[in-house]
């Protein structure tokens, strides 16, 4: 027998899966859900159409896996920057940078398609929940560090505020798909909010207690 070795089946499988995931992400971002099919995915990936079902079972399962991969990669790429945030104002500024970067990568358009399709597709609904959970977890960790000692300390739970921020970001993603200028205007408002937050962060202990007292009265 010759000295040749058997093909790396595991490596080949990983490569094919990666091609399918990347092709699906590209189609979802640029063609939308109507442009995603086994035929179009296979053509974009340069593989046999049957491999779509071999590796993922259904198109919905492939879409879910694609979104999960995109979110995992995005969250991981920002984890160090989240760790470096030292104020709520910095967190808001990071959120704007993140939105711009994700829009340029096509992930904003991808998420808009996912949220639109989630109403009628359980796999896409799971993907949307997964995306929200991953971003909320990162934001909650930052808020858990920032809120103690701030005027908002004890007034709002980090977990709840993190979900508000995450759902607002997804809302901006959907808004961006139909009115980019309007979404940019909303992001400009975040800059103004960041300025107010910076002012609040600079309050002394007496002023901070006064703010907390007024907030408590307003809530009652």
N, CA, C and O of each residue as an XYZ file, in Angstrom:
880
protein
N       0.836     -1.197      0.000
C       0.000      0.000      0.000
C       0.870      1.247      0.000
O       2.021      1.207      0.436
N       0.329      2.336     -0.481
C       1.084      3.575     -0.516
C       1.126      4.197      0.865
O       0.453      3.741      1.790
N       1.926      5.243      0.991
C       2.069      5.896      2.288
C       1.038      6.975      2.543
O       1.193      7.746      3.489
N      -0.019      7.064      1.730
C      -1.025      8.102      1.942
C      -1.836      7.806      3.186
O      -1.949      6.651      3.598
N      -2.399      8.837      3.786
C      -3.195      8.683      4.998
C      -4.646      8.972      4.694
O      -4.975      9.570      3.669
N      -5.519      8.538      5.600
C      -6.947      8.778      5.422
C      -7.243     10.264      5.557
O      -6.534     10.968      6.276
N      -8.270     10.752      4.885
C      -8.616     12.173      4.982
C      -9.052     12.551      6.385
O      -9.601     11.723      7.112
N      -8.814     13.778      6.764
C      -9.203     14.288      8.069
C     -10.698     14.603      8.041
O     -11.112     15.726      7.757
N     -11.500     13.565      8.348
C     -12.946     13.711      8.263
C     -13.435     14.804      9.202
O     -14.267     15.630      8.828
N     -12.903     14.803     10.444
C     -13.324     15.813     11.410
C     -12.990     17.200     10.944
O     -13.817     18.105     11.057
N     -11.786     17.396     10.418
C     -11.384     18.705      9.923
C     -12.227     19.142      8.750
O     -12.604     20.309      8.650
N     -12.528     18.205      7.856
C     -13.364     18.517      6.691
C     -14.752     18.925      7.139
O     -15.336     19.863      6.596
N     -15.290     18.213      8.143
C     -16.622     18.539      8.642
C     -16.639     19.941      9.234
O     -17.564     20.715      8.991
N     -15.602     20.264     10.020
C     -15.536     21.591     10.622
C     -15.475     22.668      9.548
O     -16.142     23.696      9.656
N     -14.682     22.434      8.520
C     -14.559     23.405      7.441
C     -15.889     23.604      6.721
O     -16.265     24.733      6.406
N     -16.588     22.524      6.464
C     -17.879     22.613      5.779
C     -18.890     23.356      6.644
O     -19.612     24.219      6.145
N     -18.951     23.038      7.916
C     -19.860     23.731      8.831
C     -19.562     25.231      8.845
O     -20.475     26.055      8.796
N     -18.298     25.567      8.910
C     -17.907     26.972      8.939
C     -18.333     27.687      7.664
O     -18.844     28.807      7.707
N     -18.116     27.023      6.522
C     -18.529     27.608      5.245
C     -20.037     27.852      5.215
O     -20.492     28.897      4.751
N     -20.806     26.885      5.711
C     -22.257     27.015      5.716
C     -22.712     28.132      6.654
O     -23.613     28.899      6.314
N     -22.101     28.226      7.816
C     -22.454     29.281      8.769
C     -22.118     30.668      8.211
O     -22.915     31.600      8.317
N     -20.936     30.788      7.619
C     -20.524     32.076      7.054
C     -21.407     32.470      5.879
O     -21.777     33.635      5.735
N     -21.744     31.490      5.034
C     -22.598     31.775      3.878
C     -23.987     32.210      4.330
O     -24.569     33.133      3.759
N     -24.512     31.553      5.345
C     -25.839     31.902      5.852
C     -25.845     33.294      6.460
O     -26.784     34.062      6.254
N     -24.792     33.624      7.215
C     -24.691     34.962      7.810
C     -24.658     36.033      6.728
O     -25.304     37.073      6.853
N     -23.913     35.775      5.682
C     -23.797     36.745      4.588
C     -25.135     36.919      3.868
O     -25.540     38.043      3.570
N     -25.812     35.817      3.593
C     -27.104     35.887      2.922
C     -28.145     36.592      3.792
O     -28.923     37.412      3.306
N     -28.147     36.264      5.075
C     -29.127     36.852      5.986
C     -28.952     38.365      6.060
O     -29.930     39.112      6.092
N     -27.693     38.810      6.088
C     -27.422     40.240      6.197
C     -27.723     40.999      4.910
O     -28.189     42.138      4.955
N     -27.462     40.376      3.769
C     -27.564     41.105      2.500
C     -28.802     40.775      1.667
O     -29.243     41.589      0.855
N     -29.360     39.580      1.869
C     -30.532     39.185      1.081
C     -31.790     39.076      1.933
O     -32.901     39.061      1.404
N     -31.618     39.002      3.240
C     -32.763     38.841      4.129
C     -33.266     37.407      4.147
O     -32.769     36.558      3.408
N     -34.253     37.140      4.993
C     -34.790     35.787      5.103
C     -35.313     35.230      3.778
O     -35.133     34.041      3.514
N     -35.958     36.052      2.931
C     -36.441     35.497      1.651
C     -35.319     34.967      0.769
O     -35.558     34.114     -0.086
N     -34.101     35.458      0.962
C     -32.986     35.011      0.134
C     -32.233     33.820      0.684
O     -31.259     33.358      0.089
N     -32.693     33.317      1.839
C     -32.012     32.186      2.475
C     -32.735     30.893      2.140
O     -33.892     30.701      2.513
N     -32.042     30.011      1.433
C     -32.583     28.694      1.104
C     -31.417     27.714      1.050
O     -30.255     28.120      1.014
N     -31.733     26.432      1.045
C     -30.669     25.425      0.968
C     -29.841     25.637     -0.291
O     -28.617     25.510     -0.261
N     -30.498     25.956     -1.387
C     -29.789     26.149     -2.653
C     -28.864     27.362     -2.595
O     -27.700     27.283     -2.987
N     -29.394     28.497     -2.098
C     -28.573     29.716     -2.066
C     -27.416     29.587     -1.075
O     -26.318     30.081     -1.329
N     -27.667     28.922      0.050
C     -26.606     28.731      1.047
C     -25.503     27.861      0.471
O     -24.320     28.188      0.578
N     -25.894     26.760     -0.134
C     -24.913     25.838     -0.695
C     -24.103     26.515     -1.802
O     -22.890     26.331     -1.895
N     -24.783     27.296     -2.638
C     -24.085     27.989     -3.717
C     -23.089     28.996     -3.154
O     -21.963     29.100     -3.641
N     -23.505     29.745     -2.120
C     -22.614     30.745     -1.527
C     -21.429     30.070     -0.822
O     -20.317     30.597     -0.824
N     -21.677     28.901     -0.220
C     -20.619     28.194      0.499
C     -19.738     27.360     -0.430
O     -18.633     26.971     -0.052
N     -20.224     27.082     -1.648
C     -19.462     26.264     -2.583
C     -19.456     24.792     -2.218
O     -18.462     24.095     -2.424
N     -20.596     24.312     -1.661
C     -20.689     22.906     -1.262
C     -21.971     22.303     -1.827
O     -22.820     23.007     -2.373
N     -22.091     20.980     -1.685
C     -23.287     20.285     -2.143
C     -24.472     20.656     -1.265
O     -24.342     20.759     -0.045
N     -25.626     20.856     -1.887
C     -26.825     21.278     -1.163
C     -27.214     20.299     -0.057
O     -27.727     20.711      0.984
N     -26.976     19.016     -0.274
C     -27.351     18.018      0.726
C     -26.603     18.204      2.037
O     -27.078     17.775      3.088
N     -25.432     18.843      1.985
C     -24.639     19.029      3.201
C     -25.293     20.014      4.164
O     -25.011     19.991      5.362
N     -26.154     20.868      3.656
C     -26.884     21.780      4.543
C     -27.690     20.974      5.548
O     -27.662     21.257      6.745
N     -28.411     19.967      5.059
C     -29.270     19.160      5.918
C     -28.465     18.122      6.700
O     -28.852     17.734      7.803
N     -27.357     17.678      6.134
C     -26.503     16.715      6.826
C     -25.937     17.324      8.104
O     -25.904     16.670      9.146
N     -25.492     18.574      8.023
C     -24.840     19.214      9.166
C     -25.816     19.886     10.130
O     -25.531     19.987     11.323
N     -26.962     20.346      9.628
C     -27.834     21.146     10.497
C     -29.278     20.668     10.568
O     -30.041     21.157     11.401
N     -29.661     19.754      9.741
C     -31.017     19.212      9.824
C     -32.043     20.039      9.080
O     -32.683     19.547      8.150
N     -32.206     21.292      9.479
C     -33.182     22.177      8.835
C     -32.555     23.555      8.611
O     -31.536     23.892      9.214
N     -33.170     24.329      7.752
C     -32.706     25.693      7.512
C     -32.854     26.526      8.783
O     -31.985     27.337      9.103
N     -33.961     26.323      9.507
C     -34.170     27.072     10.753
C     -33.068     26.794     11.764
O     -32.591     27.707     12.437
N     -32.663     25.526     11.870
C     -31.587     25.176     12.798
C     -30.265     25.811     12.363
O     -29.470     26.242     13.199
N     -30.039     25.863     11.054
C     -28.829     26.511     10.545
C     -28.864     28.009     10.831
O     -27.843     28.590     11.199
N     -30.015     28.633     10.670
C     -30.140     30.054     10.972
C     -29.866     30.323     12.451
O     -29.179     31.283     12.798
N     -30.409     29.470     13.315
C     -30.175     29.646     14.751
C     -28.689     29.514     15.087
O     -28.141     30.316     15.842
N     -28.050     28.500     14.520
C     -26.616     28.306     14.762
C     -25.807     29.487     14.241
O     -24.815     29.884     14.853
N     -26.228     30.048     13.115
C     -25.536     31.202     12.533
C     -25.611     32.407     13.450
O     -24.609     33.082     13.686
N     -26.808     32.678     13.969
C     -26.984     33.827     14.865
C     -26.186     33.627     16.145
O     -25.536     34.553     16.628
N     -26.236     32.424     16.689
C     -25.478     32.156     17.912
C     -23.981     32.383     17.691
O     -23.306     32.962     18.541
N     -23.471     31.928     16.555
C     -22.054     32.128     16.271
C     -21.735     33.617     16.143
O     -20.740     34.089     16.694
N     -22.566     34.348     15.427
C     -22.331     35.786     15.240
C     -22.329     36.520     16.574
O     -21.474     37.371     16.820
N     -23.289     36.187     17.436
C     -23.379     36.839     18.743
C     -22.186     36.484     19.613
O     -21.596     37.353     20.256
N     -21.832     35.208     19.633
C     -20.691     34.775     20.455
C     -19.411     35.490     20.036
O     -18.636     35.934     20.884
N     -19.192     35.599     18.729
C     -17.991     36.271     18.236
C     -18.015     37.761     18.582
O     -16.999     38.330     18.979
N     -19.183     38.383     18.429
C     -19.287     39.815     18.715
C     -19.076     40.100     20.192
O     -18.328     41.009     20.552
N     -19.733     39.327     21.049
C     -19.597     39.533     22.493
C     -18.151     39.328     22.930
O     -17.616     40.114     23.711
N     -17.525     38.275     22.427
C     -16.133     37.993     22.792
C     -15.207     39.122     22.356
O     -14.251     39.449     23.060
N     -15.486     39.722     21.195
C     -14.615     40.779     20.688
C     -14.719     42.057     21.517
O     -13.817     42.894     21.479
N     -15.813     42.213     22.265
C     -16.004     43.407     23.082
C     -15.792     43.160     24.578
O     -15.887     44.096     25.373
N     -15.511     41.932     24.968
C     -15.431     41.607     26.400
C     -14.369     42.429     27.120
O     -14.601     42.904     28.232
N     -13.214     42.599     26.499
C     -12.156     43.385     27.135
C     -12.570     44.846     27.283
O     -12.258     45.479     28.291
N     -13.265     45.379     26.295
C     -13.700     46.779     26.373
C     -14.766     46.960     27.440
O     -14.791     47.981     28.126
N     -15.651     45.971     27.585
C     -16.622     46.025     28.675
C     -15.896     46.028     30.026
O     -16.288     46.751     30.942
N     -14.857     45.233     30.143
C     -14.103     45.147     31.394
C     -13.413     46.454     31.728
O     -13.186     46.753     32.900
N     -13.072     47.245     30.703
C     -12.351     48.503     30.918
C     -13.278     49.672     31.243
O     -12.803     50.742     31.622
N     -14.584     49.487     31.103
C     -15.529     50.580     31.352
C     -15.518     50.940     32.836
O     -15.596     50.065     33.698
N     -15.419     52.239     33.121
C     -15.362     52.693     34.514
C     -16.499     53.647     34.874
O     -16.552     54.128     36.006
N     -17.403     53.932     33.947
C     -18.530     54.813     34.253
C     -19.695     54.480     33.323
O     -19.515     53.872     32.268
N     -20.892     54.893     33.739
C     -22.072     54.676     32.896
C     -21.931     55.455     31.590
O     -22.371     54.991     30.539
N     -21.320     56.635     31.654
C     -21.112     57.419     30.440
C     -20.232     56.655     29.448
O     -20.496     56.654     28.245
N     -19.191     56.010     29.960
C     -18.328     55.210     29.088
C     -19.094     54.036     28.500
O     -18.879     53.664     27.347
N     -19.989     53.453     29.291
C     -20.792     52.328     28.802
C     -21.691     52.778     27.651
O     -21.837     52.062     26.660
N     -22.297     53.968     27.782
C     -23.139     54.487     26.711
C     -22.314     54.763     25.451
O     -22.754     54.486     24.336
N     -21.117     55.311     25.644
C     -20.244     55.584     24.495
C     -19.832     54.284     23.816
O     -19.773     54.209     22.589
N     -19.551     53.272     24.611
C     -19.193     51.974     24.052
C     -20.370     51.397     23.273
O     -20.186     50.792     22.217
N     -21.569     51.586     23.794
C     -22.756     51.092     23.097
C     -22.893     51.699     21.715
O     -23.280     51.016     20.767
N     -22.575     52.985     21.594
C     -22.647     53.629     20.278
C     -21.573     53.060     19.352
O     -21.851     52.779     18.186
N     -20.356     52.887     19.854
C     -19.288     52.311     19.035
C     -19.662     50.900     18.588
O     -19.427     50.509     17.444
N     -20.244     50.152     19.508
C     -20.628     48.769     19.207
C     -21.675     48.744     18.102
O     -21.591     47.933     17.179
N     -22.656     49.626     18.194
C     -23.708     49.650     17.181
C     -23.134     49.950     15.799
O     -23.498     49.310     14.812
N     -22.235     50.929     15.741
C     -21.631     51.270     14.453
C     -20.844     50.099     13.878
O     -20.944     49.794     12.689
N     -20.055     49.441     14.741
C     -19.236     48.329     14.276
C     -20.104     47.161     13.810
O     -19.842     46.565     12.765
N     -21.138     46.837     14.588
C     -22.014     45.723     14.223
C     -22.807     46.031     12.961
O     -23.112     45.126     12.184
N     -23.141     47.293     12.752
C     -23.841     47.663     11.522
C     -22.931     47.464     10.313
O     -23.367     46.951      9.283
N     -21.670     47.868     10.437
C     -20.739     47.722      9.315
C     -20.445     46.261      9.014
O     -20.148     45.916      7.870
N     -20.521     45.399     10.017
C     -20.272     43.974      9.818
C     -21.483     43.235      9.269
O     -21.379     42.069      8.887
N     -22.624     43.900      9.228
C     -23.839     43.247      8.746
C     -24.646     42.588      9.833
O     -25.698     42.013      9.553
N     -24.177     42.656     11.092
C     -24.876     41.983     12.183
C     -26.158     42.707     12.575
O     -27.096     42.081     13.068
N     -26.208     44.029     12.358
C     -27.440     44.770     12.627
C     -28.540     44.301     11.686
O     -29.659     44.023     12.118
N     -28.221     44.215     10.409
C     -29.204     43.739      9.430
C     -29.597     42.291      9.720
O     -30.760     41.915      9.575
N     -28.634     41.495     10.125
C     -28.909     40.096     10.451
C     -29.887     39.996     11.606
O     -30.844     39.224     11.542
N     -29.658     40.774     12.675
C     -30.536     40.701     13.837
C     -31.931     41.227     13.513
O     -32.923     40.713     14.029
N     -32.010     42.241     12.668
C     -33.321     42.750     12.265
C     -34.129     41.653     11.578
O     -35.328     41.522     11.824
N     -33.484     40.868     10.721
C     -34.161     39.769     10.051
C     -34.592     38.689     11.043
O     -35.677     38.120     10.927
N     -33.736     38.422     12.008
C     -34.045     37.407     13.024
C     -35.271     37.818     13.833
O     -36.181     37.016     14.044
N     -35.292     39.071     14.285
C     -36.406     39.522     15.109
C     -37.699     39.560     14.306
O     -38.774     39.293     14.844
N     -37.600     39.889     13.023
C     -38.791     39.912     12.182
C     -39.349     38.503     11.978
O     -40.563     38.301     11.969
N     -38.443     37.527     11.815
C     -38.885     36.155     11.582
C     -39.227     35.395     12.841
O     -39.832     34.326     12.773
N     -38.845     35.934     14.006
C     -39.050     35.222     15.272
C     -40.522     35.039     15.613
O     -40.873     34.146     16.384
N     -41.391     35.883     15.042
C     -42.816     35.778     15.347
C     -43.425     34.471     14.858
O     -44.422     33.998     15.403
N     -42.824     33.896     13.832
C     -43.417     32.686     13.247
C     -42.458     31.501     13.201
O     -42.812     30.443     12.681
N     -41.255     31.661     13.736
C     -40.264     30.589     13.682
C     -39.638     30.409     15.061
O     -38.969     31.311     15.566
N     -39.855     29.247     15.669
C     -39.381     28.993     17.037
C     -37.861     29.035     17.126
O     -37.311     29.492     18.129
N     -37.180     28.564     16.089
C     -35.722     28.562     16.109
C     -35.181     29.988     16.093
O     -34.214     30.294     16.791
N     -35.797     30.858     15.302
C     -35.369     32.250     15.267
C     -35.699     32.954     16.581
O     -34.952     33.825     17.025
N     -36.819     32.575     17.203
C     -37.162     33.144     18.509
C     -36.113     32.751     19.545
O     -35.711     33.571     20.370
N     -35.673     31.499     19.501
C     -34.607     31.063     20.421
C     -33.323     31.837     20.159
O     -32.617     32.232     21.087
N     -33.034     32.046     18.885
C     -31.823     32.782     18.523
C     -31.889     34.220     19.044
O     -30.899     34.743     19.555
N     -33.052     34.853     18.912
C     -33.214     36.216     19.404
C     -33.051     36.283     20.914
O     -32.395     37.189     21.427
N     -33.647     35.323     21.638
C     -33.504     35.289     23.095
C     -32.050     35.072     23.493
O     -31.550     35.685     24.436
N     -31.386     34.194     22.762
C     -29.977     33.917     23.059
C     -29.133     35.186     22.900
O     -28.284     35.490     23.737
N     -29.382     35.914     21.820
C     -28.629     37.145     21.584
C     -28.853     38.136     22.714
O     -27.904     38.750     23.203
N     -30.102     38.295     23.131
C     -30.406     39.234     24.205
C     -29.747     38.804     25.516
O     -29.222     39.635     26.258
N     -29.780     37.509     25.791
C     -29.187     37.009     27.030
C     -27.681     37.245     27.081
O     -27.137     37.612     28.123
N     -27.013     37.032     25.955
C     -25.555     37.206     25.946
C     -25.171     38.661     26.175
O     -24.289     38.954     26.982
N     -25.837     39.577     25.463
C     -25.521     40.995     25.648
C     -25.948     41.474     27.026
O     -25.229     42.245     27.662
N     -27.112     41.027     27.499
C     -27.584     41.446     28.825
C     -26.617     41.009     29.913
O     -26.371     41.755     30.861
N     -26.069     39.811     29.785
C     -25.134     39.309     30.796
C     -23.892     40.195     30.872
O     -23.416     40.512     31.962
N     -23.369     40.594     29.708
C     -22.178     41.450     29.703
C     -22.488     42.822     30.306
O     -21.709     43.349     31.101
N     -23.625     43.388     29.922
C     -23.999     44.712     30.422
C     -24.286     44.664     31.914
O     -23.904     45.575     32.649
N     -24.955     43.609     32.369
C     -25.263     43.475     33.793
C     -23.983     43.420     34.635
O     -23.916     44.000     35.719
N     -22.991     42.726     34.129
C     -21.723     42.639     34.859
C     -21.091     44.023     35.013
O     -20.564     44.358     36.074
N     -21.149     44.821     33.948
C     -20.601     46.176     34.019
C     -21.401     47.023     34.998
O     -20.818     47.708     35.839
N     -22.731     46.987     34.904
C     -23.573     47.779     35.789
C     -23.408     47.361     37.248
O     -23.497     48.192     38.152
N     -23.169     46.080     37.470
C     -22.931     45.605     38.829
C     -21.704     46.247     39.452
O     -21.615     46.381     40.672
N     -20.752     46.644     38.605
C     -19.551     47.335     39.088
C     -19.780     48.835     39.225
O     -19.206     49.477     40.104
N     -20.627     49.398     38.348
C     -20.740     50.845     38.262
C     -21.798     51.456     39.174
O     -21.608     52.566     39.670
N     -22.901     50.761     39.405
C     -24.008     51.359     40.137
C     -23.721     51.609     41.617
O     -24.153     52.636     42.140
N     -23.013     50.717     42.318
C     -22.739     50.992     43.740
C     -22.036     52.334     43.933
O     -20.996     52.603     43.331
N     -22.630     53.169     44.789
C     -22.059     54.481     45.052
C     -22.555     55.573     44.135
O     -22.306     56.752     44.386
N     -23.265     55.199     43.059
C     -23.787     56.200     42.130
C     -25.173     56.665     42.594
O     -25.765     56.034     43.470
N     -25.703     57.763     42.019
C     -27.054     58.208     42.392
C     -28.127     57.142     42.160
O     -29.197     57.200     42.768
N     -27.848     56.168     41.284
C     -28.824     55.111     41.002
C     -28.671     53.900     41.906
O     -29.449     52.951     41.807
N     -27.673     53.920     42.789
C     -27.408     52.784     43.665
C     -28.628     52.490     44.534
O     -29.113     53.356     45.262
N     -29.115     51.251     44.443
C     -30.271     50.839     45.225
C     -31.602     51.233     44.630
O     -32.651     50.839     45.141
N     -31.578     52.011     43.548
C     -32.820     52.472     42.952
C     -33.297     51.570     41.821
O     -34.489     51.519     41.519
N     -32.363     50.860     41.200
C     -32.723     50.002     40.069
C     -31.793     48.801     40.047
O     -30.593     48.930     40.290
N     -32.351     47.633     39.754
C     -31.553     46.410     39.747
C     -30.703     46.343     38.483
O     -31.201     46.627     37.394
N     -29.418     45.969     38.609
C     -28.559     45.868     37.421
C     -29.127     44.944     36.348
O     -29.020     45.229     35.155
N     -29.742     43.818     36.786
C     -30.274     42.864     35.807
C     -31.397     43.488     34.980
O     -31.448     43.314     33.762
N     -32.297     44.218     35.647
C     -33.395     44.849     34.928
C     -32.918     45.935     33.998
O     -33.382     46.034     32.862
N     -31.980     46.766     34.477
C     -31.454     47.838     33.645
C     -30.687     47.276     32.453
O     -30.742     47.830     31.356
N     -29.971     46.171     32.672
C     -29.219     45.543     31.581
C     -30.164     45.087     30.475
O     -29.850     45.227     29.293
N     -31.307     44.549     30.849
C     -32.266     44.109     29.831
C     -32.892     45.291     29.104
O     -33.176     45.211     27.909
N     -33.107     46.390     29.827
C     -33.618     47.589     29.173
C     -32.623     48.065     28.117
O     -33.007     48.396     26.996
N     -31.338     48.096     28.485
C     -30.309     48.536     27.549
C     -30.237     47.596     26.347
O     -30.151     48.042     25.203
N     -30.275     46.275     26.620
C     -30.168     45.291     25.532
C     -31.362     45.366     24.592
O     -31.195     45.321     23.373
N     -32.570     45.482     25.150
C     -33.755     45.558     24.286
C     -33.780     46.872     23.509
O     -34.252     46.916     22.373
N     -33.271     47.945     24.123
C     -33.192     49.222     23.399
C     -32.238     49.104     22.218
O     -32.493     49.647     21.143
N     -31.129     48.386     22.431
C     -30.162     48.203     21.349
C     -30.787     47.429     20.195
O     -30.574     47.762     19.030
N     -31.564     46.391     20.524
C     -32.215     45.617     19.478
C     -33.270     46.478     18.758
O     -33.438     46.388     17.542
N     -33.973     47.310     19.539
C     -34.926     48.221     18.921
C     -34.250     49.174     17.945
O     -34.786     49.459     16.874
N     -33.072     49.665     18.319
C     -32.316     50.542     17.418
C     -31.893     49.791     16.160
O     -31.864     50.356     15.067
N     -31.567     48.512     16.327
C     -31.181     47.712     15.167
C     -32.345     47.594     14.188
O     -32.164     47.718     12.977
N     -33.541     47.354     14.723
C     -34.711     47.262     13.852
C     -35.023     48.616     13.219
O     -35.350     48.695     12.035
N     -34.920     49.672     14.010
C     -35.173     51.020     13.528
C     -34.171     51.402     12.444
O     -34.516     52.066     11.466
N     -32.925     50.973     12.633
C     -31.873     51.293     11.678
C     -32.192     50.730     10.294
O     -31.806     51.304      9.276
N     -32.902     49.598     10.270
C     -33.213     48.967      8.998
C     -34.215     49.751      8.160
O     -34.227     49.633      6.934
N     -35.062     50.558      8.816
C     -36.089     51.302      8.077
C     -35.813     52.796      8.043
O     -36.315     53.498      7.165
N     -35.017     53.295      8.991
C     -34.739     54.729      9.062
C     -33.362     54.963      9.683
O     -33.267     55.308     10.861
N     -32.290     54.779      8.898
C     -30.937     54.955      9.442
C     -30.702     56.332     10.051
O     -30.027     56.451     11.074
N     -31.258     57.380      9.426
C     -31.076     58.728      9.964
C     -31.752     58.863     11.326
O     -31.216     59.492     12.238
N     -32.933     58.266     11.450
C     -33.637     58.305     12.731
C     -32.879     57.557     13.812
O     -32.831     57.993     14.962
N     -32.286     56.427     13.442
C     -31.496     55.659     14.398
C     -30.275     56.452     14.836
O     -29.901     56.430     16.009
N     -29.652     57.156     13.891
C     -28.502     57.989     14.245
C     -28.918     59.111     15.193
O     -28.168     59.469     16.102
N     -30.121     59.670     14.980
C     -30.618     60.710     15.863
C     -30.818     60.173     17.277
O     -30.526     60.856     18.259
N     -31.323     58.932     17.370
C     -31.496     58.307     18.680
C     -30.153     58.090     19.356
O     -30.033     58.253     20.571
N     -29.149     57.727     18.584
C     -27.814     57.543     19.141
C     -27.224     58.882     19.590
O     -26.485     58.934     20.573
N     -27.546     59.966     18.873
C     -27.110     61.293     19.304
C     -27.718     61.631     20.668
O     -27.070     62.253     21.510
N     -28.968     61.215     20.873
C     -29.608     61.456     22.162
C     -28.880     60.707     23.274
O     -28.820     61.177     24.410
N     -28.327     59.542     22.944
C     -27.548     58.808     23.931
C     -26.303     59.588     24.332
O     -25.883     59.540     25.489
N     -25.714     60.305     23.384
C     -24.559     61.141     23.712
C     -24.944     62.218     24.720
O     -24.205     62.494     25.665
N     -26.117     62.825     24.503
C     -26.585     63.843     25.444
C     -26.846     63.228     26.813
O     -26.539     63.829     27.842
N     -27.418     62.017     26.818
C     -27.662     61.320     28.077
C     -26.350     61.012     28.784
O     -26.259     61.093     30.009
N     -25.340     60.658     28.003
C     -24.025     60.377     28.594
C     -23.476     61.605     29.302
O     -22.829     61.483     30.342
N     -23.729     62.794     28.745
C     -23.262     64.023     29.380
C     -23.960     64.229     30.723
O     -23.330     64.631     31.702
N     -25.269     63.951     30.763
C     -26.001     64.070     32.020
C     -25.499     63.063     33.048
O     -25.384     63.377     34.233
N     -25.203     61.859     32.588
C     -24.704     60.832     33.496
C     -23.348     61.233     34.061
O     -23.072     61.021     35.242
N     -22.502     61.814     33.212
C     -21.193     62.274     33.690
C     -21.359     63.340     34.776
O     -20.617     63.362     35.758
N     -22.346     64.223     34.583
C     -22.624     65.246     35.579
C     -23.073     64.616     36.894
O     -22.641     65.025     37.972
N     -23.948     63.612     36.788
C     -24.432     62.936     37.996
C     -23.306     62.192     38.699
O     -23.247     62.160     39.928
N     -22.420     61.599     37.921
C     -21.301     60.870     38.521
C     -20.384     61.800     39.306
O     -19.698     61.369     40.233
N     -20.375     63.107     38.923
C     -19.491     64.050     39.588
C     -20.086     64.677     40.833
O     -19.421     65.481     41.486
N     -21.318     64.336     41.185
C     -21.944     64.894     42.372
C     -21.259     64.393     43.636
O     -20.792     63.256     43.694
N     -21.207     65.228     44.616
C     -20.651     64.819     45.900
C     -21.636     63.980     46.693
O     -22.763     63.766     46.246
N     -21.225     63.491     47.881
C     -22.095     62.619     48.691
C     -23.421     63.272     49.066
O     -24.463     62.620     49.009
N     -23.400     64.543     49.448
C     -24.629     65.222     49.859
C     -25.598     65.338     48.687
O     -26.783     65.031     48.823
N     -25.093     65.780     47.539
C     -25.950     65.921     46.355
C     -26.463     64.566     45.892
O     -27.610     64.449     45.459
N     -25.614     63.536     45.981
C     -26.040     62.194     45.581
C     -27.200     61.713     46.444
O     -28.164     61.145     45.930
N     -27.110     61.939     47.760
C     -28.207     61.537     48.651
C     -29.481     62.310     48.323
O     -30.583     61.766     48.394
N     -29.322     63.577     47.966
C     -30.493     64.386     47.616
C     -31.162     63.847     46.359
O     -32.388     63.771     46.282
N     -30.348     63.474     45.374
C     -30.901     62.916     44.135
C     -31.650     61.618     44.428
O     -32.755     61.409     43.929
N     -31.043     60.747     45.239
C     -31.705     59.479     45.578
C     -33.043     59.739     46.268
O     -34.032     59.059     45.992
N     -33.069     60.728     47.168
C     -34.300     61.048     47.880
C     -35.381     61.514     46.928
O     -36.537     61.114     47.062
N     -35.022     62.355     45.967
C     -36.007     62.843     44.994
C     -36.520     61.720     44.115
O     -37.704     61.668     43.784
N     -35.596     60.796     43.729
C     -36.005     59.661     42.894
C     -36.976     58.776     43.655
O     -37.969     58.317     43.090
N     -36.701     58.530     44.935
C     -37.600     57.695     45.747
C     -38.995     58.326     45.838
O     -40.008     57.636     45.719
N     -39.030     59.644     46.051
C     -40.315     60.329     46.125
C     -41.056     60.243     44.800
O     -42.268     60.025     44.774
N     -40.324     60.415     43.692
C     -40.959     60.332     42.381
C     -41.533     58.947     42.127
O     -42.605     58.817     41.537
N     -40.828     57.913     42.567
C     -41.307     56.540     42.357
C     -42.551     56.261     43.188
O     -43.419     55.498     42.764
N     -42.650     56.873     44.373
C     -43.841     56.673     45.224
C     -45.050     57.431     44.664
O     -46.134     57.379     45.245
